[in-house]
Amino acid sequence: MLNNDLKLSIIIPCYNEKNTIVEILERIKKITFINKEIIIVDDGSTDGTTEIIKNLKNDLYNKAYFNEKNKGKGYAIRIGLKEATGDYILIQDADLEYDPNDYIKLIEPFIKFNADVVYGSRFLGGSGAVRLIYFWNYIANKILTILCNIFTNINMSDMETCYKVFKKNAIKAEELIEDSFGFEPEITIKLAKKKLKFFEVSISYYGRSYEEGKKIRLKDAFRAFYCILKYGIK
């Protein structure tokens, strides 16, 4: 299916994920259909995650960077983008909400249809199992996605998804400025304005509860709303 010379750079922004960081890396290691470059960016963790990463075997990741203070998901991803050398870039959260077994579905449109950008949607249905949790988070996601669609004229179903995959030359770290979860609409709108070929595929999703460590909050929805207006109107 794939040219063995192709490489996937997996950027993992990580903040206080001591209970899951090792397991997600072990799951990624089992993905063998494509060459991988795993880049961890520890974003000022205070729960022991930093020490766990530093003590890990090198075969679980290729590069690791450590922020002294928590800067935000977008900031961490920009560090990863600057260091990535793969043909494709994939964003992977350090928790277990998203399953690396979906990588093959995320990469397929690049091979079959020469896609430029592929998003993994939690709402397309199909074969992806989705944990049912937090109705109001779902509604906020839908509102933000629809608003983003209005400005981009793209009929996506899940703008806030973690699984964003794109060709390395699609966007550079220097083009992005959002440090927080505002990264999600910012990169979506900036990619869309380049008239790139977007695809979505269904993915599985095991959403966490706040008790289990979910970090996104209502303030992040307001920031996303602001960013959609900010970058959509430009």
Summary of the structure (lengths in Angstrom):
residues: 234
radius of gyration: 16.5
end to end distance: 39.9
largest distance: 46.3
contacts: 745
relative contact order: 0.17
helix: 40%
strand: 18%
